[in-house]
Amino acid sequence: MIKLLATIKKDLRILMRDRIGLILMFGMPILLVLIVTSIQNNVFQPFSKDKVLLFINNKDTGQLSQELIRAVDQVGLFRLERLDFNNPEDLLLAMRKRNGMLTLVIPADFSERTAAAAKQKAGKALHSFGLEGDTAARPSRGAGLAGSSAAGSDSVVLLFNPGIEPSLRLSTAGALNGAIQMVESREIIRNIYSGINEKPLPDSLASQMLSSSMGLEEAPVSRGGPVIPLNATQHNVPAWTIFAMFFVVMSLGGSVVREKLNGSFIRLKTLPTNYIIALLSKQITYLGVTFLQASVLFAMGVWLFPFIGLPALQLPHDGFSLVLVTLLCGWCAVSYAILVGVVARTQEQANGFGAVSVVILSILGGLMIPSFIMPGSFQTIMRFSPLHWALQSYYGLFLEGGKLKDILINILPLLVITVVIQLAIVVMLKRKKLI
């Protein structure tokens, strides 16, 4: 125990002299978390605070175009503003000047064509009932969103900035198509009702007929505990904490290489001690460093983020599982760093390979790219990345409110990978005749 404490003291002194390594291990993760979380904050909540700005260019003077605008407004996702330009070039110029991303262009004959289409469909329905209906009117085109990119099209057009996110564009198009279908369906019901009863359809009855009696209930996946809403903080702080832990390879890997080159391994053989003690000392020392990294980043998310306008980090209720996952992730990161140091022949090799490999493992692990959008082949490769299992363990705690028994399926693979790395360290040391 005395030898171990003395070795830990020596490793701490070496670590404190490595100022560049300390900056990389603490300064870089803090900047990464602050920058990435700030950038992604609006991406994670595009509809929660600010509605999407949608310009309306209405060329139609009929009643149905006004109903369409009201239906779009009732969706609740958009902040509507009118743009009254007949010239397509003037319309596009106004969008650029006002930094507009989306514009809904309603053609001049929207009400006429929608009414004609509704009358035709209602006539077919009445004819199928054995009643007389007018089916002579035929619209020139359907009243859905057209695929045209020209503002002068005779269909309803959604103009969008090419730089807009595809998910936002698709969700907007889906909402607008739903509003258009609602207007046409209401007009069809009016025609059918007046054809049968020979009097106008009351608005209250139309609303009842169009409203759905089977509602949609949203239920997030939970592992038993309270579910924490996903935001940029809950997503990024655990992810970049893992990245910070594995980046100790820049300091620890280089330290192992230096000891190999300056003969420390050989001197240890001549002393009444064992290199296993030195190896254990390094692991304990840097395990403390990784735990301190996690503590700093978690504390920053809890107390600093609210002061700079970011969502506060909500820690899991199961504190024991949080500590256990953090220690296990740190142990795996330290083990990987030592393995890189043992394999590398020079400090440049350790730093270069260590940094690049951690970035690759983080990409494969889902830290930078969500795992569900990866190709099928990468879904299999991803399971060999310890960062994937560490991230899933943290997500089970931070997002799904899980407990230890719920994340064991993620902890066990991480533990197996760590043990394999430890065995690889011993094998490589023996092969190089360093122990």
Disulfide bonds with the S-S distance in Angstrom:
none
